[in-house]
Structure formats: structure tokens, C-alpha cells
Amino acid sequence: MTIPAFRDQRELPDDDGYFSGLRADTRPGWDNPSMPPWPEAQGQQQYAQPQYDQPQYGQPYAQPDNYRRGDITEPSLTDPTGWKAGTGVPVVDERPPGESTSGNRLLTVLLFFSGLATSVALWLFNTRPGAISDTATMMIAGGRVTGLIGGYLLFIQLLMMSRVSWLEEWVGSRDLLRWHRWLGTSLLTFVVAHIVFIVYGYALTAGTGVVEQGWTVITTFPEMISATIATGLLVFIALISIRAVRNVLNYELWHLIHLTSYGVLLLGYGHQIAAGADMSGKFASVFWPALGCITIAALFWGRIVEPLWLNARHRFTVAEVVGEGANTFSIYIEGKRLDRLPVQAGQFMRWRFLTANGWWQSHPFSLSAAPNPQWLRLTVTIAGGHTRKLATMRPGTPIWAEGPFGTFTAERRTRRRALLIAGGSGIAPIRALLEDMPADTIVIYRASRPDELVFRSELEELAEERDAWVRYIVGGRNDPGPRRLFTPDGLRGLVPDVNRRDVYLCGPPGLVNAAVDTLKQLDVPDSQLHLDPFEF
């Protein structure tokens, strides 16, 4: 079977056979030795790019109206907007019939605190009036309450990161990740407090020293050895999760160590059942096993069943790797029944390319084109050894995928118009989203140099077709244009109705944070902000 060529037909090959991803008249040339040359497409069927027509391979791309829809935008001292080439977009405030997810978040928070209150109530209903009469009994009571809260938080932590599809769709990966990090700190705090309160309370009751009593608890209480190991693992996971430490560790090593949190659940749950005074009783004997079963079932379904089913049904393989620009390349992926793949533009999946030197690494990449029945496309910027090796993959390389994940999709709009802001490799999901966005969408693409603008031809043709607008802000961070971009006057000059649009942001953390601060100053509600700031 001959694999069809996925090369963008609007490109012309360089002399050495590489493809830059830019128009033949403007590209700077490709100088990345890791990108393999590709044979000329002779007699091969060409896959048509979705949503727009393409000229035949080897013909120059027809540029639309001198970039009427896409300009490199610069500041202006005379234009009232403060920018050259204003958008000309009318200011109209209309609401779409789209879906809002604020109710999902609220219900999830209410369910969380209801479960938390129930776990504490187990201690309250199991404590006789007058049982707390002195410092020792108060410390022991505090230890029991913090132990119950810690146990509950551990179950919720694992449930949130189970990757089960219904939870991802209901809440979204970004919120799950933020809550997971916040609850991780809370979990460690309550577990340490549980140990301190219990040991100190028993020491006061027995009239012994704290260290001596701690050793007695570990060596004589049931399941305390396993609980001590679980606590050590929890502290270790918390330490490697500190941003400064995590940035030093290899991602795969960090992820592998992080998986030991499943051991914390198993070891800690045995301690709860054996030593927990508030784990028995008619209601407690149902509540805790039910919570455990839900968590384990979600982990099994999200981590094992769904990935197995996804890969057995679709059988993903690499079709072709194509250069797009300076240190950037696209991976085209084939598969079976892609029309039944439940992925949307803007979402990401975790991809494991089964090569000899990279099969053990899994990384999240967003789609850089809306999904279609023939192929999927990922666009990768080289940022290390793993991504550099991906650029050398050959057609037919098998892929193991998980997902899709994320709520960074057009379905989450709450307004009829949208603003898409991208920086760096964040243009990949933004480019895909543009295919699903309504008329008068504005795209702001931030780059340091013109040769870093990836998909420029595609963006401009999509803008023409969908009645959208693309504005490139190019230059160093201290240049006038980039400095003006994320100021209230600068952003309002480019997008006069910015606070009546949904805003999608994807790019490096610095760009996302600066944009969010400016949008807050412009009174853009949280419900209209959709973030995918490279956190996964």
C-alpha cells in the first residue's frame, strides 16, 4: 500500500529536499539537520487539506488580497486605535446558543465539599458528648478529624487524575490539574497534622516523650509500618512536585515517581481500616468502601480500558513528518475509523511514538488542524532530545495514544465572537480552533521574528474563508509593538469589543499571564476566558 503524501501543497521544496512550511518567496530556509529529506511525490495521491482549496504541488500559493486579512501589525501615532491596519470589526453584543460550563464547576465544588463534610460528620456522630475534656483528648480528636480529611483528599486526588473521559468532559483538564495541585498541598498538610496530633495526644495520655510515643505507635499499632511508608512516599512526591525541583528532573522520571501515589492509596487505606476508630458503623462502612470503589473503577477505566479501546479501534501510525519552519515540524497521523474519533479542534492527546529510543516517553500534543476522516496533524517545536528525535521518524511508526483531553474547544463559547491569542507553539491549537470559530473572529499571533510565524498561509486563507482577521505582533519583548500589545489601550485598540468576546489563550506562561492580567483590567469575565497554557 502506498502511503499518500501529507505535504502541504502550498510549499515548494528547498534545494536539499527539506520543506520549510513558509511560502517559497518568504521562507528563511531550513537549517535543522535533524529533519530528514523527503522524496519527491511522484504519482502519489494527495490528501486535500480540509476547509480550503489548495493549488497543485509545485505551484506558488495564491496570496489573498495583499494580506487584507493578515498583517504584521505595528504601533501608530496617528491612528485613533494606536495601531496601523485596524481590524474594522463592528462592535455588536450578541450571545450564542452555546454551552456554558460554569454550572459544571459549581456542582463539582458542591459535591466535593459535601463529601468532605460527610467524612468529618463520621467523627462527629461517633463521638460521645463530653469525650473531649482535656488537652490530650483534644489532640487525639484533632488527629482523627485530620486523618479523615486526609483520607478523603487522597481519594479525590486520584479520582481527579484518573483521565476518565466523563470527568474530563464535565470539568476539563485544566481545572482538574489546578485542583489536583492545590489539594496535593492540602493533603500533605492534613496528613502531617494527623501524625502530630495523634502522637502528641497519646504522649500526653501515656505521660511519655513525643519521640518515644511515636516509636511505640509505629511498632505496636496495626498497619502502622505501611502507613509510615505511605507517608514517606507522600512527602517525597510533594518534594519533587516543587516547581524548581520538577524543572530539573527528567519528565518521564518525575512521572514514574508520581505514579507511586497509587501505593500511597493502598498502604494508607489499610491503615485507615485497621486503626481508624471512625471507619466502622452503619454509614461509615458504606461511605468509605463506596468512595474507594468509585476511585479504583475510574482509575481502571481511564488508565486501562479507554486507552486499550481507543488504540485497538484506531491503530494510529505516522504517515509523514513535514518541516514547517525554524525548529518546527508537523506529524501527520493515519488511523482507522478516524471519523469516529471523539476529538475536537483545540483538544490534546497524549502520544507515545513506539520507536526504539522513545517508546517509553508519552507527551501531550494538541491537534494543529481540525480532525478529519483521513488524517490528524500535530505540530511540534523542538525543545529537547525527545522532540528532536521525533523529527526523524519514518512513515509507519506505530503510535499509542490516550485522550482526547481538554475543554479548549469552540463548544465552550459563551459569546458570538471570539479572540484567539497565540504565542510560540501555542499556534497549533489556535490554528485548529480557527476552523470551528464564527465570523469576525480575531487571531493575534505573537512571535519574535517573521520566520517564526508558522501556518501563515493557512491562517490567512482560513481568515478569508471564514471572514476572520489575523494580526501578527512581531519583535522582541522590548520592541514598541509587543510592549503595547498587552496593555489595556493596546489590546482595546486591536479589539475594540474585547470584553464582549470569548478569549482563547495558548502560549508560554509569560504570555498567558500577561494577557490574563490585561484582560482582567478590561473587565473580561472569567466565564469568557479559555486557557490552555502548556501546563500538561
N, C-alpha and C positions, 0 to 999 in steps of 0.2 A: 504494500500500500504506500503510495506516495503522499507524504505529509504536505498539505498546502502551505504556501508561504504566507506568513503573517506580517511581512514587512510593510510598513506604512508606504503606500504607493506615491505619496506626495514627496518622498525623499529621493535624492539622487545619491548614488554611492560615491564615496571618496575614491581616490586613485588606488588606495591599498585594499579596498573592499569593505571598509567599515561604513557604518551608517550613523550620521551624527544626530538625526532626529530634528534638525533645523532645515530651513529652506536652503536650496543649493546656493542661492545668491547671498545669504547672510551668515551661514554657519561658520564658526571659527575653526572647524576641523577637530577630529577626534584623535587624542594622543594617549589614550589609555591602553597600555599593552596587554591588559588582561582581557580585553574584548576580542573575541575570535572573529576572523573574517568569515563572511557568509558567501556561499556560491551564488552565482547569478541564477535568477529564477527563470529557467528555460522550460517553457511548456507546462509550467505548474499552474494549477487553478489558484486564483487569488481570492482570499476571503474578503468580502466587502465590509468596510467599516460601517457600523450602524449609524443611523441618524443623518448621514450626509453622503453625498456622492464624491467619488474620487476620480481623478484622471488616470489614464493608463500608466503603468510603471515606465519610468524613463521620461515622462513628460513633465514640464515645470508646473508647479502648483499655481493655479489662478488666484491671485491675491484679491480680496474683496474690497473694492472701493477705497483704495489707499488707507486701509486700517480705519475706516469710518467707525467700526465697532471696537477697535482695539488700538489704543495709543499708548506710547510711553509718555506718561503724564508728568509735567514739570510745574513748579510753582509759578504764579503770575502776579505781578504787582499792580496790574491794571484791571484784570477780570474781577468782577464782584465776588465770584466764588473763591478767589485766591489760587485757581488752577488754570492752566491752559487746557483747552479742549474739555469743556464742561460736559456733563452727561446728557443734559437735555431731557431728563426723565421727569414726567409730570408727578406732582405730589398729590396722591389720592389715597385715602384711608379706607380700605375695604377689608373685611375679614373673609377668609376662605371657609369652606365647609370641612376643613382638615381636622385631624385628630390632635388633641392636646393631652399630654401625659402627666400634668400636674396632679390629677386625681390619683393616678397610679402611685406616685411618690408618697402622697399623703396617706393613702390606705396602707402602703408598705410600712411607713413610720408608725402608724397607729397599731398595726399588727405586731411590730417589734416591741413597742412599749407595753402592749397588752400581755405578751408572753413574758416580758421582764417582770411586770407586776405580779403575774401568776407565780413565777418562780420564787419571788420574795414572800408572797402570801402563803406558800407552803410552810415556810418557817413560822410565820405569824400565827397560823391556825394550829400549829403543832407545839406552841409554847404556852405553858400554863401561866395564868396571871400571878404575878409576884415572883416568877422564876428569876428575874434579873434583880438582884438585891445588893450587889456589891461590884467592885471593880473587876474581879475575876470573872463573874458571870456575864458582866457587860462585854468583856473582851471575847469570851467564848461565843456569845451571841453575835458579836460583830464578825467573828471568824466564820460562823455558819452562814450568815447573810452574804458576806463577800464570796464565800465558796459557791453558794447557789448562783449568784450573779456571774461569777467566772465560768461555771459550767455552762450556763445558758449562752453566754457570749461565745464560747468555743464552738458550740453547735451552730450558731448563727454565722460565725466567721467562715466555717467550712461550707455551709449552705450557700452563702453568697458567692463563693468562688468555685462552685460545682460546675459552672459552664452549662448548666441545663438550659435548653433553649427557651422554655416558657418564662423563666426568670429573667433571662437576658432581654427578651422582648418586652416584658412588663416594666422593668425598671431601667435597663440599659447598662452597658459595661462600665461606662464612666462613673455613674453614681455607685454602682456596686464596688468598684475599686476604691473610690474615696471613702465609702463607709467601711470597707474592709480595713483600710489603713487606720482610720480613726478608732474602730473597735479593737484593732490589734493593740494599740497603746492602752486602751481601757482594760482589755483582757489581762495584760501583764500587770497593770496596777492592782486589779482586784485579786489576782492570784497571789501576788506578794503580800497584799494586805491580809488575805486569808491566812497565810502562813504565820505572819507576825502576830495577828490577833490570837490565833489558836495556841501557838506555842507560849506566848506571854500569859494568856489566861490560865493554861494548865500549870505553868510555872508558879503563878500566884496561888493556885489551889493546892499544889503539892508542896509549896514552900521551898522550891529548889531554884537553881540558877537557870537562866534562859537557855544557855548553850547545853547544859546537862539535860534539860527537859526536851530540847529539840532532838538530841540524840536518842532519848528514850522514845519519843514519838516515832521517829524513823524506824527504829529497830523492833518495836513491840506492837505498834498499831497495824491492823490488817491493810494490805495493799499499799503500804507507805513507801516501800522501795520503788515500786512502779510510779507512784505519784512524784517521788523525788526526781526520777529520771525524766518524767514528763515536764516537770518544772524547769529542769536544766535545759531541755530541748527548747522550751518556750522562750527562755531568756536568750539562748543562743540565736534563735530565729529573729528575735527582736533586735539583737545587736547587729546582725548582718543586714537588717532592713533599714538601718540608718542610712540616709542618702549618701553620706560621704564614704561609708564602707561599701555600700552596694555599687557605687560607681567604680570601685577598684576591682571588685570581683568579676570574673567571667560570668556572663548572664546565665549560661547553662549550669554552671556550678551553683550559682545562687539559687536558681530554680530548683535544682535537685535537693539542696539542703532545705529549701522551703517546703518541699513535699513531706518532710518529716513531721509536719503538723498533723498528718493523719495518725502518726504514732502517739502524739500528744492526746488525741481524742481517745484512742483505745486504752492507753495507760491511765489517763485521768478518769475515764468513765468507770473502770474497775474500782478505783479508789472511792468514787462517789457512791457506788452501790454498796461496797463493803463497809465504809466508815461513815457515810452520810446519815446523820440522825433524822434528816428531813426528807429522805428519799422513799420512806415507806408510807403506808396509809393508802386509803382507797383511791384518792385523786392523784397523789404523787406517783403511785405505782402505774398509773396510766399516762400521766403527763410526760415523764422523762423517757420511758421507752418509746412513746409515740414520736417525741421530738428526735430521738436517736434514729428511729426507723426512717423518718422523713429525710433526715440529713444523709444517711447512708444510701438510701434509694436515689436521692438526687445526685450524689457523687457517682454512683454506679451508672446511672442513666446518662449524665452529662459527660463523664470522662471516658466511658467504655462503650455503651450501647450506641449512642448517637454518632460518635466518630466511626465505629465499625460499619454502621448502616450507610453513612454518607460516602465512605470510600468504596464500599462494596458496590454501591449503586452507580457511582460516577467514574471511578477509576481514572483519576487525574494523571496526566503526563505532560511534560514540557513539549511544546510544539516548536518554539523558536525563541531565541534571545536576540533582541534588536537594540542597538545603541540609540539613545535619544539625545544626548548632549554631553557636556563635560561631566564625567563621572556618574552618569545616569544611564540606565538601560531598562528596557521593558521585557518581561517574561510573558509570552503568550502560552496559554494552557488549554489543552484539549481535554475532553472527557465525554462520557456517555450521558445521555439524558440531561444535558445542561439546561434544557428548557424547564426542567422540574427542580432545579437547584433553588432553594428559597433564599436567595441573596438579592440585596438591593444596592443600587449605586450609593456610595458613601460608607458602606459597611466594610469590615475587615474580616479576614480569616487567618488562622494560624497555619502556616505552611511548613512542612518538613520535606525537603527535597532529598530523596533517597540516593545520594551519591556516596562514593566510598569514603570521602573525608568530611561529609556534612550530614549524614543520615540522623545523627543524634541531636541535631540542633533544630529547634522549632521557633519561628519568629512570626510576629503579626505583620501582614502587609495588606493595605487597602486595595480595592479594585481601582484602576485608573481609567476605566471605561465602564459604562453601564453594561450589565451582563446581557448576553445574547445566546441563542441556542448553539452557536458554532464555537465560541471561544471565550475565555476570560483573559484579562490583562492586568498584570501587576507592574508597577514601575518602582524601581529601586535606585536609591542613591548610594554609591559605595561609601561605607563608613567604617570599614574594618575588614579583617581577614575573611570572615564568613561571607559578607556581601560581595567581596571581590571574587571569591570562588564561584558564587552563583552566576557571575557574568560569563563563566567558561562552560556552563552546562550545555550538553548536546541534546538535540531532539530525541524524545523517547524516554528521558529520565523520569522514573515514576515519582509520584508525589503523594504524601499523606497529609490530609487537610482536616482541620476542625473548624466548626463555625456554621453559619456566619454569626458575627457578634456586632454589637453596637446599635445605637439608635440615631446615628448621624445620617439621617435619610430625609428625603423630601416629604415623607408622610408625617413628619413631626412639625411641619409648618403650622403656625397659628395666624399668619398674615398672608395676603395675596402676593406680595412681592418679597424678594429675598436679596440679601447682600452676602456674597461669598468672599472670604478673605483667606488667602493662602500665602505661605512663605516656604521656600525650600522645597523639600519633597512632599510637603503638605498639599502641593498642587494635584497630587494623584487622586485623592477622594473628591477634591473640589471639581476637577475636570469631569469626573464621573457624575457628580451631582448636577452639573450644569445641564445634562441631558434630561433630567427629570424636573427642572425648575420652570416656573411660569415666565411669561413675557415680562420684560423690563427688569429682569434680574441683573445685578451689577456684580462683576467679579473684580476684585482688587488683588493683584499678584505682585508680591514683594520679592525682589531679587537684587543681588549685589552687582551683577553685570548682565548686559544683554545676552551673552552666550549661556547664561544660566536659566533663561526662560525656556522651559520645556513645554511642548504641546502648543506652541504659539499659533501655528497654522490651524490646528484643530479647534482651539478656543475661539479664534476669530470666525471660522466658518460656522461653528455652533452658535456663536453670538448673532451672526447674520440670519441664520435659520430660525432661531428662537426669539428674535427681537430682544436680545440681551446686549450688555455693554461690558467690555473688558478694559481695565485700566492697569497699566504696568507702572509700578513705582520702583525705579532702578537707581542704585547708587549705594555708597557706604552709609552707615548709620548717622554720620555727621553731615552728610550732604543735605541741602535745603529741602528736597522733596521728601526723602524718608523721615527727616526730622519733623516736617509739617504733617505727615500722614496721620500719626496717632496723637493729634491734638484735637480738641473739640471743634475749632474753626476749620482745621484742615479736613477732618473726616466729614463734617457737615457740608463743606464746600464741594466735595466729590459726590456726596449722597445727601441731598437736602432733606429727604424724608427718612433718615436712618432710623429714627425711633419708631417708625411705623413699618419696619421690615423685620423679617426673621434674619438673624445674622449667624452664618456658619463660619467657624474659625478652625483652621488647621495649619499648624506650623510649629516651629521651635517654641519652647516655653516662653522665651523672652518676648517674641512677637505676640503670642496669645495673651500673655499677662498685660502687655502694653495696650493691646486692642481692647481687652475687657475693661481696663481702667478708664479708657476714653469713652467707651460705650456707656459705662455707668454714669459718667459726667453728662452724657447726652440723654439720660433718662430712658435708656433702653431696658425694658423689663427683663427679669431673669427668664421668664417663660419664652422670650424671643431669642435667647442665646443658645446656640447649639455648639458644643465644644468637642473637639477631638484632638487634644494637644499632645499627641505622641506619648501617652502615659503607659502604653501596654508593651 
